[in-house]
Amino acid sequence: MDFEEFQRKLLSEIKSDSKACYDIVDNNKELLDHYLYDNRNASVYIVSLVENINDAVVYDLKKFKTLEKVLKHTSFQKVLGEFRESDVLIRACKIGNKKAVDWLLTMNMNIRITDNKGMTAFMYAVQYSTMLPVIEFLLKIADEKYLNIKDINGNTAIFHAIKNKDVLEKMLEYKKINIYHINNNNENLFMYACKNDYIISFNTLIKLNFDFNLCSKSGKTAAMYLEENGRQFQLKTLVNEKTIYDNYGNKTFVTVC
């Protein structure tokens, strides 16, 4: 049996939640030693196996105990190490696969891994109300640095939660969250919500102490975005409740940078 055949058989049994996968591992210790430990291309084989396992976790598996036992087999120590440093938690959070995420969070995964957008698993999780228990868990265990990691646009997790009112309000309960962060376009959370027309969060955010006259790099304010998006009620509320100035120091509902 070569490594490709081993992978196919193992993954088939894992997807079937069959205990036969334990025998496949036990009966192929020499093969695993050769490909995963004594081979100059061991890292290639390990990554290949982990990628296939990750696909199964994200898209196929409903139960995970069988896979967990395989990953904790003594012959799979390097595979488990690679698995914990992989992007599987990000991928599961990205599609809202709560069952997979719940299990992954018991597997000592590296939650600080980011994807090519600079996004963490937490940033994807906050986009789903169904992931609220996962979000609360991460809010409790993670440090301030992790919870406020910036993606490539300078947006933190709370920016990604802006269209999810329940999650946003839960995040606002935690002092570890920097709610006044400014992104790469010089936008605060309130302006970002107005710009992207996430009006569901308007009533929550207007109660906070943002700079409501902040100007983005695009030369616009929150009031201007509200007007552009036809949100006259919210614009009137903003002008009535906050002091909105133009760049001449005049109070106005039309803000010019």
PyRosetta script that sets phi, psi and omega in degrees:
from pyrosetta import init, pose_from_sequence

init()
pose = pose_from_sequence("MDFEEFQRKLLSEIKSDSKACYDIVDNNKELLDHYLYDNRNASVYIVSLVENINDAVVYDLKKFKTLEKVLKHTSFQKVLGEFRESDVLIRACKIGNKKAVDWLLTMNMNIRITDNKGMTAFMYAVQYSTMLPVIEFLLKIADEKYLNIKDINGNTAIFHAIKNKDVLEKMLEYKKINIYHINNNNENLFMYACKNDYIISFNTLIKLNFDFNLCSKSGKTAAMYLEENGRQFQLKTLVNEKTIYDNYGNKTFVTVC")
pose.set_psi(1, 131.1)
pose.set_omega(1, 175.1)
pose.set_phi(2, -94.5)
pose.set_psi(2, 178.0)
pose.set_omega(2, -173.3)
pose.set_phi(3, -67.6)
pose.set_psi(3, -36.3)
pose.set_omega(3, -179.9)
pose.set_phi(4, -63.2)
pose.set_psi(4, -42.7)
pose.set_omega(4, 178.9)
pose.set_phi(5, -65.9)
pose.set_psi(5, -40.2)
pose.set_omega(5, 177.0)
pose.set_phi(6, -57.9)
pose.set_psi(6, -47.5)
pose.set_omega(6, 179.6)
pose.set_phi(7, -58.1)
pose.set_psi(7, -46.8)
pose.set_omega(7, -177.5)
pose.set_phi(8, -60.2)
pose.set_psi(8, -46.8)
pose.set_omega(8, -178.9)
pose.set_phi(9, -65.6)
pose.set_psi(9, -44.4)
pose.set_omega(9, -178.3)
pose.set_phi(10, -62.6)
pose.set_psi(10, -47.9)
pose.set_omega(10, -178.0)
pose.set_phi(11, -65.4)
pose.set_psi(11, -35.1)
pose.set_omega(11, 177.2)
pose.set_phi(12, -62.6)
pose.set_psi(12, -43.3)
pose.set_omega(12, 180.0)
pose.set_phi(13, -70.7)
pose.set_psi(13, -36.7)
pose.set_omega(13, 177.9)
pose.set_phi(14, -63.5)
pose.set_psi(14, -44.9)
pose.set_omega(14, 179.9)
pose.set_phi(15, -64.8)
pose.set_psi(15, -27.1)
pose.set_omega(15, 178.2)
pose.set_phi(16, -87.7)
pose.set_psi(16, -0.7)
pose.set_omega(16, -177.2)
pose.set_phi(17, 55.1)
pose.set_psi(17, 40.8)
pose.set_omega(17, -176.6)
pose.set_phi(18, -97.1)
pose.set_psi(18, 136.3)
pose.set_omega(18, 178.0)
pose.set_phi(19, -70.1)
pose.set_psi(19, -8.6)
pose.set_omega(19, 177.4)
pose.set_phi(20, -61.9)
pose.set_psi(20, -21.4)
pose.set_omega(20, -179.8)
pose.set_phi(21, -65.0)
pose.set_psi(21, -27.7)
pose.set_omega(21, 177.0)
pose.set_phi(22, -64.3)
pose.set_psi(22, -41.8)
pose.set_omega(22, 179.3)
pose.set_phi(23, -65.3)
pose.set_psi(23, -38.0)
pose.set_omega(23, 179.2)
pose.set_phi(24, -60.2)
pose.set_psi(24, -41.3)
pose.set_omega(24, 178.8)
pose.set_phi(25, -70.1)
pose.set_psi(25, -49.0)
pose.set_omega(25, -178.0)
pose.set_phi(26, -60.1)
pose.set_psi(26, -36.2)
pose.set_omega(26, -176.2)
pose.set_phi(27, -83.5)
pose.set_psi(27, -1.9)
pose.set_omega(27, -177.7)
pose.set_phi(28, -128.8)
pose.set_psi(28, 35.0)
pose.set_omega(28, -178.9)
pose.set_phi(29, -63.1)
pose.set_psi(29, -39.0)
pose.set_omega(29, 179.8)
pose.set_phi(30, -65.6)
pose.set_psi(30, -42.4)
pose.set_omega(30, 177.8)
pose.set_phi(31, -61.4)
pose.set_psi(31, -42.9)
pose.set_omega(31, -179.6)
pose.set_phi(32, -66.8)
pose.set_psi(32, -40.1)
pose.set_omega(32, 176.6)
pose.set_phi(33, -60.4)
pose.set_psi(33, -40.9)
pose.set_omega(33, -178.0)
pose.set_phi(34, -67.1)
pose.set_psi(34, -48.1)
pose.set_omega(34, -173.8)
pose.set_phi(35, -83.2)
pose.set_psi(35, -32.8)
pose.set_omega(35, -173.1)
pose.set_phi(36, -100.1)
pose.set_psi(36, -14.7)
pose.set_omega(36, -175.6)
pose.set_phi(37, -127.4)
pose.set_psi(37, -42.0)
pose.set_omega(37, -172.5)
pose.set_phi(38, -101.5)
pose.set_psi(38, 14.4)
pose.set_omega(38, -174.0)
pose.set_phi(39, -113.6)
pose.set_psi(39, 136.7)
pose.set_omega(39, 179.7)
pose.set_phi(40, -64.2)
pose.set_psi(40, -22.0)
pose.set_omega(40, 178.0)
pose.set_phi(41, -102.6)
pose.set_psi(41, 24.2)
pose.set_omega(41, -176.7)
pose.set_phi(42, -55.0)
pose.set_psi(42, -41.0)
pose.set_omega(42, -177.6)
pose.set_phi(43, -62.3)
pose.set_psi(43, -33.4)
pose.set_omega(43, 179.2)
pose.set_phi(44, -65.6)
pose.set_psi(44, -44.5)
pose.set_omega(44, 179.9)
pose.set_phi(45, -67.4)
pose.set_psi(45, -39.1)
pose.set_omega(45, 179.8)
pose.set_phi(46, -63.8)
pose.set_psi(46, -47.6)
pose.set_omega(46, -180.0)
pose.set_phi(47, -61.7)
pose.set_psi(47, -42.1)
pose.set_omega(47, 179.1)
pose.set_phi(48, -59.8)
pose.set_psi(48, -45.4)
pose.set_omega(48, -179.7)
pose.set_phi(49, -64.9)
pose.set_psi(49, -43.7)
pose.set_omega(49, -179.9)
pose.set_phi(50, -63.9)
pose.set_psi(50, -40.5)
pose.set_omega(50, 178.7)
pose.set_phi(51, -61.0)
pose.set_psi(51, -40.6)
pose.set_omega(51, 178.4)
pose.set_phi(52, -68.9)
pose.set_psi(52, -39.3)
pose.set_omega(52, 176.1)
pose.set_phi(53, -62.6)
pose.set_psi(53, -43.2)
pose.set_omega(53, -179.5)
pose.set_phi(54, -60.9)
pose.set_psi(54, -41.2)
pose.set_omega(54, 177.5)
pose.set_phi(55, -59.4)
pose.set_psi(55, -41.2)
pose.set_omega(55, 179.7)
pose.set_phi(56, -65.9)
pose.set_psi(56, -41.6)
pose.set_omega(56, 179.5)
pose.set_phi(57, -61.8)
pose.set_psi(57, -46.3)
pose.set_omega(57, -174.4)
pose.set_phi(58, -73.2)
pose.set_psi(58, -39.8)
pose.set_omega(58, -169.3)
pose.set_phi(59, -112.3)
pose.set_psi(59, -22.8)
pose.set_omega(59, -168.8)
pose.set_phi(60, -115.6)
pose.set_psi(60, -45.0)
pose.set_omega(60, -169.0)
pose.set_phi(61, -75.4)
pose.set_psi(61, 141.9)
pose.set_omega(61, 172.8)
pose.set_phi(62, -111.9)
pose.set_psi(62, -22.4)
pose.set_omega(62, 176.7)
pose.set_phi(63, -124.6)
pose.set_psi(63, 149.3)
pose.set_omega(63, -170.6)
pose.set_phi(64, -128.9)
pose.set_psi(64, -3.6)
pose.set_omega(64, -176.0)
pose.set_phi(65, -64.8)
pose.set_psi(65, -37.7)
pose.set_omega(65, 179.1)
pose.set_phi(66, -63.6)
pose.set_psi(66, -47.8)
pose.set_omega(66, 177.9)
pose.set_phi(67, -61.5)
pose.set_psi(67, -40.5)
pose.set_omega(67, -179.5)
pose.set_phi(68, -60.2)
pose.set_psi(68, -42.9)
pose.set_omega(68, 179.4)
pose.set_phi(69, -64.3)
pose.set_psi(69, -38.7)
pose.set_omega(69, 177.5)
pose.set_phi(70, -64.1)
pose.set_psi(70, -46.5)
pose.set_omega(70, -178.3)
pose.set_phi(71, -62.4)
pose.set_psi(71, -28.1)
pose.set_omega(71, -178.4)
pose.set_phi(72, -92.7)
pose.set_psi(72, 5.7)
pose.set_omega(72, 174.6)
pose.set_phi(73, -65.4)
pose.set_psi(73, 145.1)
pose.set_omega(73, -176.8)
pose.set_phi(74, -59.4)
pose.set_psi(74, -29.5)
pose.set_omega(74, 179.5)
pose.set_phi(75, -76.1)
pose.set_psi(75, -9.4)
pose.set_omega(75, -175.6)
pose.set_phi(76, -109.5)
pose.set_psi(76, 20.1)
pose.set_omega(76, -176.5)
pose.set_phi(77, -58.6)
pose.set_psi(77, -44.3)
pose.set_omega(77, 179.7)
pose.set_phi(78, -70.6)
pose.set_psi(78, -34.2)
pose.set_omega(78, 178.0)
pose.set_phi(79, -64.9)
pose.set_psi(79, -43.8)
pose.set_omega(79, 178.5)
pose.set_phi(80, -62.6)
pose.set_psi(80, -40.7)
pose.set_omega(80, 177.8)
pose.set_phi(81, -61.3)
pose.set_psi(81, -44.5)
pose.set_omega(81, 178.4)
pose.set_phi(82, -66.3)
pose.set_psi(82, -39.3)
pose.set_omega(82, 179.1)
pose.set_phi(83, -59.5)
pose.set_psi(83, -44.1)
pose.set_omega(83, -178.4)
pose.set_phi(84, -67.1)
pose.set_psi(84, -23.3)
pose.set_omega(84, 179.8)
pose.set_phi(85, -99.8)
pose.set_psi(85, 6.3)
pose.set_omega(85, -176.8)
pose.set_phi(86, -85.6)
pose.set_psi(86, -179.9)
pose.set_omega(86, -178.3)
pose.set_phi(87, -95.7)
pose.set_psi(87, 17.0)
pose.set_omega(87, -174.1)
pose.set_phi(88, -63.3)
pose.set_psi(88, -36.2)
pose.set_omega(88, 178.7)
pose.set_phi(89, -66.3)
pose.set_psi(89, -40.3)
pose.set_omega(89, 175.7)
pose.set_phi(90, -59.6)
pose.set_psi(90, -47.8)
pose.set_omega(90, -176.7)
pose.set_phi(91, -63.2)
pose.set_psi(91, -40.0)
pose.set_omega(91, 179.4)
pose.set_phi(92, -67.6)
pose.set_psi(92, -40.4)
pose.set_omega(92, 177.8)
pose.set_phi(93, -67.0)
pose.set_psi(93, -35.7)
pose.set_omega(93, -176.8)
pose.set_phi(94, -60.7)
pose.set_psi(94, -34.0)
pose.set_omega(94, 180.0)
pose.set_phi(95, -104.0)
pose.set_psi(95, 7.6)
pose.set_omega(95, 176.9)
pose.set_phi(96, 69.9)
pose.set_psi(96, 31.3)
pose.set_omega(96, 180.0)
pose.set_phi(97, -83.1)
pose.set_psi(97, 84.6)
pose.set_omega(97, -173.2)
pose.set_phi(98, -64.7)
pose.set_psi(98, -38.1)
pose.set_omega(98, 179.7)
pose.set_phi(99, -59.0)
pose.set_psi(99, -45.9)
pose.set_omega(99, 179.3)
pose.set_phi(100, -65.3)
pose.set_psi(100, -42.3)
pose.set_omega(100, -178.9)
pose.set_phi(101, -63.9)
pose.set_psi(101, -43.8)
pose.set_omega(101, 178.7)
pose.set_phi(102, -56.2)
pose.set_psi(102, -43.9)
pose.set_omega(102, 179.3)
pose.set_phi(103, -69.2)
pose.set_psi(103, -45.4)
pose.set_omega(103, -177.8)
pose.set_phi(104, -58.2)
pose.set_psi(104, -34.4)
pose.set_omega(104, -179.2)
pose.set_phi(105, -72.6)
pose.set_psi(105, -6.6)
pose.set_omega(105, 172.8)
pose.set_phi(106, -95.7)
pose.set_psi(106, -2.3)
pose.set_omega(106, -171.4)
pose.set_phi(107, -104.4)
pose.set_psi(107, 17.3)
pose.set_omega(107, 177.4)
pose.set_phi(108, 56.3)
pose.set_psi(108, 45.0)
pose.set_omega(108, 179.3)
pose.set_phi(109, -73.5)
pose.set_psi(109, 153.3)
pose.set_omega(109, 173.5)
pose.set_phi(110, -80.7)
pose.set_psi(110, 102.4)
pose.set_omega(110, -175.9)
pose.set_phi(111, -75.6)
pose.set_psi(111, -9.6)
pose.set_omega(111, -177.0)
pose.set_phi(112, -85.3)
pose.set_psi(112, -3.9)
pose.set_omega(112, 178.1)
pose.set_phi(113, -59.2)
pose.set_psi(113, 139.6)
pose.set_omega(113, 176.3)
pose.set_phi(114, -122.1)
pose.set_psi(114, 156.9)
pose.set_omega(114, 177.6)
pose.set_phi(115, -95.4)
pose.set_psi(115, -169.0)
pose.set_omega(115, -175.8)
pose.set_phi(116, -71.2)
pose.set_psi(116, -7.2)
pose.set_omega(116, 173.9)
pose.set_phi(117, -98.3)
pose.set_psi(117, 3.1)
pose.set_omega(117, -177.9)
pose.set_phi(118, 76.1)
pose.set_psi(118, 16.5)
pose.set_omega(118, -174.8)
pose.set_phi(119, -97.6)
pose.set_psi(119, 140.9)
pose.set_omega(119, 177.4)
pose.set_phi(120, -93.5)
pose.set_psi(120, 170.2)
pose.set_omega(120, 174.8)
pose.set_phi(121, -59.4)
pose.set_psi(121, -38.4)
pose.set_omega(121, -179.9)
pose.set_phi(122, -60.4)
pose.set_psi(122, -40.8)
pose.set_omega(122, -180.0)
pose.set_phi(123, -62.2)
pose.set_psi(123, -36.0)
pose.set_omega(123, 177.8)
pose.set_phi(124, -77.2)
pose.set_psi(124, -37.7)
pose.set_omega(124, -177.8)
pose.set_phi(125, -61.6)
pose.set_psi(125, -38.5)
pose.set_omega(125, -175.3)
pose.set_phi(126, -67.3)
pose.set_psi(126, -7.7)
pose.set_omega(126, 179.0)
pose.set_phi(127, -84.3)
pose.set_psi(127, -3.9)
pose.set_omega(127, -177.3)
pose.set_phi(128, -123.2)
pose.set_psi(128, 124.2)
pose.set_omega(128, 174.6)
pose.set_phi(129, -64.0)
pose.set_psi(129, -32.2)
pose.set_omega(129, -180.0)
pose.set_phi(130, -65.6)
pose.set_psi(130, -16.3)
pose.set_omega(130, -179.1)
pose.set_phi(131, -95.3)
pose.set_psi(131, 11.4)
pose.set_omega(131, -175.2)
pose.set_phi(132, -55.6)
pose.set_psi(132, -41.9)
pose.set_omega(132, 176.7)
pose.set_phi(133, -61.3)
pose.set_psi(133, -37.8)
pose.set_omega(133, 176.5)
pose.set_phi(134, -65.2)
pose.set_psi(134, -43.8)
pose.set_omega(134, -179.8)
pose.set_phi(135, -61.8)
pose.set_psi(135, -45.2)
pose.set_omega(135, 178.7)
pose.set_phi(136, -62.0)
pose.set_psi(136, -39.5)
pose.set_omega(136, 178.1)
pose.set_phi(137, -60.3)
pose.set_psi(137, -47.5)
pose.set_omega(137, -179.4)
pose.set_phi(138, -68.0)
pose.set_psi(138, -35.9)
pose.set_omega(138, 176.9)
pose.set_phi(139, -61.4)
pose.set_psi(139, -33.7)
pose.set_omega(139, -178.2)
pose.set_phi(140, -79.6)
pose.set_psi(140, -40.9)
pose.set_omega(140, -172.2)
pose.set_phi(141, -92.5)
pose.set_psi(141, -25.2)
pose.set_omega(141, -173.3)
pose.set_phi(142, -84.2)
pose.set_psi(142, 153.7)
pose.set_omega(142, 179.0)
pose.set_phi(143, -86.0)
pose.set_psi(143, 170.7)
pose.set_omega(143, -177.2)
pose.set_phi(144, -59.7)
pose.set_psi(144, -38.2)
pose.set_omega(144, -178.7)
pose.set_phi(145, -60.9)
pose.set_psi(145, -45.7)
pose.set_omega(145, -179.8)
pose.set_phi(146, -65.1)
pose.set_psi(146, -45.2)
pose.set_omega(146, -175.5)
pose.set_phi(147, -66.0)
pose.set_psi(147, -18.0)
pose.set_omega(147, -178.3)
pose.set_phi(148, -117.2)
pose.set_psi(148, 21.4)
pose.set_omega(148, 174.2)
pose.set_phi(149, -58.4)
pose.set_psi(149, 143.0)
pose.set_omega(149, 179.9)
pose.set_phi(150, -100.6)
pose.set_psi(150, 140.8)
pose.set_omega(150, 172.7)
pose.set_phi(151, -82.8)
pose.set_psi(151, -172.8)
pose.set_omega(151, -174.3)
pose.set_phi(152, -67.7)
pose.set_psi(152, -15.4)
pose.set_omega(152, 176.8)
pose.set_phi(153, -98.1)
pose.set_psi(153, 4.7)
pose.set_omega(153, -179.7)
pose.set_phi(154, 80.2)
pose.set_psi(154, 10.4)
pose.set_omega(154, 178.9)
pose.set_phi(155, -88.2)
pose.set_psi(155, 136.2)
pose.set_omega(155, 175.4)
pose.set_phi(156, -94.5)
pose.set_psi(156, 178.0)
pose.set_omega(156, -175.2)
pose.set_phi(157, -58.0)
pose.set_psi(157, -36.0)
pose.set_omega(157, -176.8)
pose.set_phi(158, -66.1)
pose.set_psi(158, -27.0)
pose.set_omega(158, 174.3)
pose.set_phi(159, -65.8)
pose.set_psi(159, -35.6)
pose.set_omega(159, -179.6)
pose.set_phi(160, -76.5)
pose.set_psi(160, -14.7)
pose.set_omega(160, 178.9)
pose.set_phi(161, -92.3)
pose.set_psi(161, 0.7)
pose.set_omega(161, -167.7)
pose.set_phi(162, -62.8)
pose.set_psi(162, -26.8)
pose.set_omega(162, -180.0)
pose.set_phi(163, -97.1)
pose.set_psi(163, 11.5)
pose.set_omega(163, -177.5)
pose.set_phi(164, -125.5)
pose.set_psi(164, 89.3)
pose.set_omega(164, -169.2)
pose.set_phi(165, -57.8)
pose.set_psi(165, -43.9)
pose.set_omega(165, -178.5)
pose.set_phi(166, -61.5)
pose.set_psi(166, -44.4)
pose.set_omega(166, -179.7)
pose.set_phi(167, -69.1)
pose.set_psi(167, -43.2)
pose.set_omega(167, 179.0)
pose.set_phi(168, -56.3)
pose.set_psi(168, -47.7)
pose.set_omega(168, -178.3)
pose.set_phi(169, -66.1)
pose.set_psi(169, -33.9)
pose.set_omega(169, 175.5)
pose.set_phi(170, -65.8)
pose.set_psi(170, -42.8)
pose.set_omega(170, 179.9)
pose.set_phi(171, -64.6)
pose.set_psi(171, -34.1)
pose.set_omega(171, -179.8)
pose.set_phi(172, -66.9)
pose.set_psi(172, -15.4)
pose.set_omega(172, 178.5)
pose.set_phi(173, -76.0)
pose.set_psi(173, -14.5)
pose.set_omega(173, -173.5)
pose.set_phi(174, -105.3)
pose.set_psi(174, 121.9)
pose.set_omega(174, -178.9)
pose.set_phi(175, -67.1)
pose.set_psi(175, -18.0)
pose.set_omega(175, 178.9)
pose.set_phi(176, -67.9)
pose.set_psi(176, -20.0)
pose.set_omega(176, -179.8)
pose.set_phi(177, -84.5)
pose.set_psi(177, 124.5)
pose.set_omega(177, 176.3)
pose.set_phi(178, -84.5)
pose.set_psi(178, 97.0)
pose.set_omega(178, -175.6)
pose.set_phi(179, -78.4)
pose.set_psi(179, -12.8)
pose.set_omega(179, -177.2)
pose.set_phi(180, -104.3)
pose.set_psi(180, 21.0)
pose.set_omega(180, 177.6)
pose.set_phi(181, -61.6)
pose.set_psi(181, 145.7)
pose.set_omega(181, 176.6)
pose.set_phi(182, -111.9)
pose.set_psi(182, 128.3)
pose.set_omega(182, -177.9)
pose.set_phi(183, -84.3)
pose.set_psi(183, -174.8)
pose.set_omega(183, -174.7)
pose.set_phi(184, -65.9)
pose.set_psi(184, -19.5)
pose.set_omega(184, 178.4)
pose.set_phi(185, -96.4)
pose.set_psi(185, 15.2)
pose.set_omega(185, -179.4)
pose.set_phi(186, 60.4)
pose.set_psi(186, 40.3)
pose.set_omega(186, 178.1)
pose.set_phi(187, -110.8)
pose.set_psi(187, 134.0)
pose.set_omega(187, 168.9)
pose.set_phi(188, -89.3)
pose.set_psi(188, 178.4)
pose.set_omega(188, -173.2)
pose.set_phi(189, -62.9)
pose.set_psi(189, -38.8)
pose.set_omega(189, 180.0)
pose.set_phi(190, -64.6)
pose.set_psi(190, -47.3)
pose.set_omega(190, 179.5)
pose.set_phi(191, -63.0)
pose.set_psi(191, -41.0)
pose.set_omega(191, -179.9)
pose.set_phi(192, -59.8)
pose.set_psi(192, -40.6)
pose.set_omega(192, 178.7)
pose.set_phi(193, -66.1)
pose.set_psi(193, -42.8)
pose.set_omega(193, 179.8)
pose.set_phi(194, -66.5)
pose.set_psi(194, -41.3)
pose.set_omega(194, -179.7)
pose.set_phi(195, -60.9)
pose.set_psi(195, -43.9)
pose.set_omega(195, -175.5)
pose.set_phi(196, -92.4)
pose.set_psi(196, 7.0)
pose.set_omega(196, 175.1)
pose.set_phi(197, 61.8)
pose.set_psi(197, 36.3)
pose.set_omega(197, 175.1)
pose.set_phi(198, -89.1)
pose.set_psi(198, 69.7)
pose.set_omega(198, -172.7)
pose.set_phi(199, -69.4)
pose.set_psi(199, -19.7)
pose.set_omega(199, 178.8)
pose.set_phi(200, -56.7)
pose.set_psi(200, -26.0)
pose.set_omega(200, -177.9)
pose.set_phi(201, -97.0)
pose.set_psi(201, -2.9)
pose.set_omega(201, -172.4)
pose.set_phi(202, -58.2)
pose.set_psi(202, -51.4)
pose.set_omega(202, -175.7)
pose.set_phi(203, -65.0)
pose.set_psi(203, -29.0)
pose.set_omega(203, 176.7)
pose.set_phi(204, -73.6)
pose.set_psi(204, -45.0)
pose.set_omega(204, -173.4)
pose.set_phi(205, -75.8)
pose.set_psi(205, -31.4)
pose.set_omega(205, -176.5)
pose.set_phi(206, -67.7)
pose.set_psi(206, -17.0)
pose.set_omega(206, 178.2)
pose.set_phi(207, -78.7)
pose.set_psi(207, -11.0)
pose.set_omega(207, -176.0)
pose.set_phi(208, -93.3)
pose.set_psi(208, 174.5)
pose.set_omega(208, -172.0)
pose.set_phi(209, -98.2)
pose.set_psi(209, 53.7)
pose.set_omega(209, 176.6)
pose.set_phi(210, -74.7)
pose.set_psi(210, 161.8)
pose.set_omega(210, 167.1)
pose.set_phi(211, -81.3)
pose.set_psi(211, 100.6)
pose.set_omega(211, -175.2)
pose.set_phi(212, -77.7)
pose.set_psi(212, -6.7)
pose.set_omega(212, 176.9)
pose.set_phi(213, -104.9)
pose.set_psi(213, 8.2)
pose.set_omega(213, -179.4)
pose.set_phi(214, -57.7)
pose.set_psi(214, 138.8)
pose.set_omega(214, 179.5)
pose.set_phi(215, -106.9)
pose.set_psi(215, 130.0)
pose.set_omega(215, 178.0)
pose.set_phi(216, -78.3)
pose.set_psi(216, 171.8)
pose.set_omega(216, 175.9)
pose.set_phi(217, -65.0)
pose.set_psi(217, -18.5)
pose.set_omega(217, 177.0)
pose.set_phi(218, -82.5)
pose.set_psi(218, -1.1)
pose.set_omega(218, 178.2)
pose.set_phi(219, 79.6)
pose.set_psi(219, 27.0)
pose.set_omega(219, -177.8)
pose.set_phi(220, -128.7)
pose.set_psi(220, 157.3)
pose.set_omega(220, 177.0)
pose.set_phi(221, -112.7)
pose.set_psi(221, 173.6)
pose.set_omega(221, 177.4)
pose.set_phi(222, -59.1)
pose.set_psi(222, -40.4)
pose.set_omega(222, -180.0)
pose.set_phi(223, -60.9)
pose.set_psi(223, -40.0)
pose.set_omega(223, 179.9)
pose.set_phi(224, -65.8)
pose.set_psi(224, -39.8)
pose.set_omega(224, 178.8)
pose.set_phi(225, -66.3)
pose.set_psi(225, -39.3)
pose.set_omega(225, 177.5)
pose.set_phi(226, -60.7)
pose.set_psi(226, -42.3)
pose.set_omega(226, 179.7)
pose.set_phi(227, -66.0)
pose.set_psi(227, -42.7)
pose.set_omega(227, 179.2)
pose.set_phi(228, -60.8)
pose.set_psi(228, -36.3)
pose.set_omega(228, -177.4)
pose.set_phi(229, -87.6)
pose.set_psi(229, 5.2)
pose.set_omega(229, 176.9)
pose.set_phi(230, 71.5)
pose.set_psi(230, 25.0)
pose.set_omega(230, -178.3)
pose.set_phi(231, -94.6)
pose.set_psi(231, 70.0)
pose.set_omega(231, -174.9)
pose.set_phi(232, -67.0)
pose.set_psi(232, -37.3)
pose.set_omega(232, 179.1)
pose.set_phi(233, -62.9)
pose.set_psi(233, -46.7)
pose.set_omega(233, 179.5)
pose.set_phi(234, -67.1)
pose.set_psi(234, -36.2)
pose.set_omega(234, 177.5)
pose.set_phi(235, -63.1)
pose.set_psi(235, -43.9)
pose.set_omega(235, 178.4)
pose.set_phi(236, -63.0)
pose.set_psi(236, -41.1)
pose.set_omega(236, 177.9)
pose.set_phi(237, -61.6)
pose.set_psi(237, -44.4)
pose.set_omega(237, 179.6)
pose.set_phi(238, -60.4)
pose.set_psi(238, -47.2)
pose.set_omega(238, -178.0)
pose.set_phi(239, -66.1)
pose.set_psi(239, -37.1)
pose.set_omega(239, -178.7)
pose.set_phi(240, -73.6)
pose.set_psi(240, -32.5)
pose.set_omega(240, -174.0)
pose.set_phi(241, -97.4)
pose.set_psi(241, -21.8)
pose.set_omega(241, -177.1)
pose.set_phi(242, -126.0)
pose.set_psi(242, 160.7)
pose.set_omega(242, 176.4)
pose.set_phi(243, -90.0)
pose.set_psi(243, 112.0)
pose.set_omega(243, -177.3)
pose.set_phi(244, -111.3)
pose.set_psi(244, 123.0)
pose.set_omega(244, -176.6)
pose.set_phi(245, -114.7)
pose.set_psi(245, 152.2)
pose.set_omega(245, 165.7)
pose.set_phi(246, -91.1)
pose.set_psi(246, -178.3)
pose.set_omega(246, -174.6)
pose.set_phi(247, -79.5)
pose.set_psi(247, 7.1)
pose.set_omega(247, 172.9)
pose.set_phi(248, -103.7)
pose.set_psi(248, 3.4)
pose.set_omega(248, 179.6)
pose.set_phi(249, 84.3)
pose.set_psi(249, 12.3)
pose.set_omega(249, 179.6)
pose.set_phi(250, -94.4)
pose.set_psi(250, 136.9)
pose.set_omega(250, 175.4)
pose.set_phi(251, -72.4)
pose.set_psi(251, 127.0)
pose.set_omega(251, -174.1)
pose.set_phi(252, -157.2)
pose.set_psi(252, 159.8)
pose.set_omega(252, 175.2)
pose.set_phi(253, -91.4)
pose.set_psi(253, -7.8)
pose.set_omega(253, 175.4)
pose.set_phi(254, -107.2)
pose.set_psi(254, 111.9)
pose.set_omega(254, -175.2)
pose.set_phi(255, -99.3)
pose.set_psi(255, 123.2)
pose.set_omega(255, -178.6)
pose.set_phi(256, -116.3)
pose.set_psi(256, 131.0)
pose.set_omega(256, 180.0)
pose.set_phi(257, -96.7)
pose.dump_pdb("model.pdb")
